[in-house]
Amino acid sequence: MKKIRLLQVTFDTEIKGYEIPAFRSAIIEKVGREHILFHNHLDKNFLYKYPVIQYKQIGRNPTIICVDFGVDEIHKYFENKSWDIEISGRVLEMKIKKLVMNQFVMNVWEKHFDYNIKNWIALNQENISKYLEIKGLSDRIIFLEKVLTANILSFAKGIEWTIEKPVEIKIKEILSVNNVSLKQKKMLGFDVDFSTNVFLPNFIGLGKSVSLGFGVVKSVKHDHYKQQDKQD
């Protein structure tokens, strides 16, 4: 069991989904590359840690999700005299539309929670060939369940939470499999409904490139989140 904070900062302007990398780059430029939690790189080397500052599009609005100790870093952006950024040849006036801070108790429960994950990049170059070699749908689902379990364990490690109970995953339905572009490479992005005995906060990312808005998790059951979705 571990308590974490999660801060959602949604801005009152609009971007396209494909502009999330440009939005991320503009924020990094604003705060300075010396603040590594904003970009997860050390010099020219990628830090293979779960990103605690993530860039997303909620509705049409650019959003920064700060996870746990990422919350302590976001002031480096807000301490600038101007928050405005430039992407795609236009200046965005970065007024805050929504600022929500929550604290969650991370735990493995006896019951299951229902979630949807969108544009989940589950497969890297190594395991995509293994996945495509699997013929039956049920066997493919079992394969993806193992990947999703590993993603949740990676998230737990990134927030310094040691999971001591077995993680249970059940993929209920693969809603769609889409071709997505990631760093000029074509990848598979899965939209999946699943359940797990691990509580997951709304809008965190799982899988590859969560800092760029991929693999966004949303509850499909809890009344609190349904009400939150209506407001977004």
N, C-alpha and C positions, 0 to 999 in steps of 0.2 A: 504494500500500500504506500502511495506517495501522493502528496498534494502538489499540484502545479498551477501556475497562473497562465491564462491565455488572453491576449489582448487583440481585439479586432479593430483595425483602423481603416474605415472605408471613406473614400474621398468623393466629394460632390462634383465629379466630372466623369467623362465617359472614355473608355478605350475599347478597342477590338480585342478579341481573344489572342490573336497573333501578335499583339503589341505588348503582351506581358513581359517578354524578355527585354524590350526597350524600356518599359516602365522600371523594371529591376535595375537596368544599367543606369538609368537617370537618377534613381535614388542612391545607388552606390557612388556615383559621381558627386552627388550633393554632400554625402557624409564623409567621403574620402576613403580610399581603398585601404587605409591603415586600420580601419575598423572591420576586422575579418568576418565577424558574424553576419554582416550584410551580404557577403558573397561567398563565404566558405572556401576561400583560397588562402594559401600561405605562400607568398612569392608567386611562383609559377605552378605550384603544386596544389592539386585539389585536396581538401581535407575530407576524408571519408567519414564524416560524422553527419548525424541527422541535422538538417538545417533548422535552426530555431527562429529564423526570420524568413518568412515565405511570402511570395508575391502572387496575388490571385486576382481574378475578376469575379466579383459577386454581383449578379445582375449584369449591368454594364459598367459598374464602377470599379476602378482600381482599388485594391485592398491589400494591406499588409497584415499578416497574421504573425504575432510574436508569441513564441512558445516558451514558457518558463523563464529561464535567464535571458532569453531574447528580449523580454519585456524591459529589462534594465538598460538595453542598448538603444532603444528607439528614440530616446531623448537626443541622441546625436544628430538625428534628422531635424527634430523640432526646434533645436537651439539655433538653427539658421535663421537669419533675418527674413529671408524669403523662402517659402516652401515650394514655390513654383518650379516646375521642371519642363524640359523640352523633349518631346518624342515625335518621331515621324514628321519633323518639320513644323510642328506647332507647339505653342506654349500652353501648358495645362495649369490653370489656377487651382492649387491644391487646398481647397477648403474642406474641412472635415464634415462629412455627412453623418457618420456614425462612429462612436467610440465606445466600445464595450469591453469591460474587464471582468473576467470570471475566474473563479478558483475551482478546480476539480479535484476530486479524490480518485486517483488512478488505482484500480483494483481489478482482480480477477474474481468473478462472481459465480454463484451456482446457477444463475439464470443466464439467458442469452439476450443480447441487444441486437436490433435490426438496423442495418446501415445500407447506404448506397455509396459506391465509389465510382467517380467519373474520370474518364481518360486516365485510367490506371495503367502506367507503363510497367507491366509485371515482368517482362522478358528482356534480358540483355542478349548480346550476340551469342553468348554461350548456350543459354537455355532455350532460345527461340527455336533452334533446330531440333532440340529434344521435344519441345512442345508440338511442333509440326509433324514429327514422326509418329505421334500418338494418334491413332485412328478414331477410337471411340470417344463420344462426348463425355461420358461418365469418367473415363480415365483422364481426359483433359481437365475436367473440373477438379479431380483429386490432385493433379499436378499443380493447378493454380491455387488450390487451398494451401498446399505446402509453401508456395511462394508468398502468399498473403500472411501466413503464420510468421515466416521469416521477416517480412516487412514490419509486422507489429513488434516483433522482438527487437528489430533495429531501432524503431521509434522509442521503445522502452529504454534501450541502452543509451540513446541520444539524450534522454531527459534524466539519465542516471537513476532509473527505476529498475530494480532487480525483480523480475517475475519469477516467483517460486512455485507457482502452480501450473499445470498443463494448460496451454492455450488451445481452445477449441474453435474451429472455423467450419462453417457450413455455407458454401456458395449456393444460394437458392436459385439464381437465374443469371445467365449471361445475357444482358439486354442487347448489347451490340459490341462489335469489334470494329474499330475504325483505324484507318491509316492516319497517323499524326506525324508532324514534322518536328524533329528535335535536333537542333544544331545541324541542319541541312541533311539529316538522315531520316529515312522513313522508319517509323516504329509502329507497333500495334498498341492502340489504346483501348482498354476494356472498360465498358460500363457494366457494373455488376451489382446485384443485390446479394448481401450476405448477412450472416449472423455470427456473433462471437460472444464468448463469455467475458471478454475484455471490454471495459468501458472506454470509449474513444470520444474525445471532444469534437464538437462540430467544427468543420472547416480545416482540420489538420490534414496533412498530405501523407500518403503512403506510396511506396514504390520509388521509381527513378524520377529525378528532376521535380521533386515536390516544391522546390523553391521557385519553379517557373509555372506553378499552377496546375500541375498534373497530379492525378490521384487524390482528388479532394473527397473527403469522407463527410457524409451528412447522415444524421439519424433520420429514419423514415417512420419512427414510432412515437417518440416522446413528444408530448403536447408542447413542452417548452420550445423545442426546436421547430415544430410546425408553426407556432406563432411567430418565431424569429424569421422563418422563411417567408411568411406573408409580408413581413416588414421590409425585406431586402429587395 
